[in-house]
Amino acid sequence: MQNRRLTILIAFLLSLLCKFSQAQPTDAVLAYIARYKDLAIAEMQRTGIPAAITLAQGIHETEAGTSELVRKSNNHFGIKCKDDWRGPSVSHDDDARGECFRKYEVPEQSYRDHSDFLKTRSNYASLFRLDPTDYQAWANGLKKAGYATNPKYAQILIKLIQDYNLEEYTLVALGKIDQKDGLVRNNKRLQDKNPNVITVASDQRAAEAKPEVVKAVSMEANYPAGEFKINETRAIYVKSGTSYLDIAQRYEIPLAKLFEFNDMRAQEVTSTDRLVFIQRKRRTGDHEFHVVQPRENLNSIAQMEAIRLESLLEYNNLGANMQPAVGETLYLRSRASLTPRLASKNALVEN
């Protein structure tokens, strides 16, 4: 009798796994990715939440955009009302009947609220100390922090990320690969499965509002020749060995001011190809946040974002000789409540 019960239990669990694998057809998942990847990338650049994790959660929580909840509420992440929610809501059966779920006018609001939900709640704070490319740690961290009651929640997210190459969108957000390269494998699968899907997804993306956050300018980007602007601040890109005195004279700037504009010590020539501002940088960034990348330091981030170094330090409760760890989110427009995790104690910052 006991063996028979065990057999029935195993058969039931296998049926559940089978149901999950069939619940999200490949075409629907790929269409969902094509439609919402840009939002996930933008939210990662805004808050530091890995795009792969955001997309996997969206796919799972909405059954690839087909669930009853998402159709009636634009709620892509199954976020319930909670005590602090004052916006519209819908009633939906989940762990219990008639539970209160948040309702949004457009998907963009849901994506933004999801990011803010994770970023502002103390039980998720440990996630932001993880490497953003370690999607397995993020998935397990979400489950441990209580995001979902499903005991297989982490495994579900990990499988979606691996099956659909979602990690590529995290790398796009981090600037480690070009976006057109990061879309090759999923777009090819989408086109192979159904040639019409990619056109529909593209039309839907064009109809949606553009994400308000854009990718931060990379220090290795191909800057235009001559003068241009970053964050409404005049700048030029010069080759290694360029005389700072020549730059100052060409743009009629006192040499001391030129060094001040660029938060640097006096020196004769540029030691590398670099960005040089010929106008004082702004106190606030063009973006709300910056996620620290490998080989970046506070000076290079201040240059990349065209923000004064003193403002960057003040917003993030940092000293000049502190080095934030890779993956930490720095504030560019307002003061952070906490100091970011440091790469090492009193790490030196090179100019």
Summary of the structure (lengths in Angstrom):
residues: 351
radius of gyration: 23.6
end to end distance: 74.3
largest distance: 92.6
contacts: 1052
relative contact order: 0.10
helix: 47%
strand: 11%
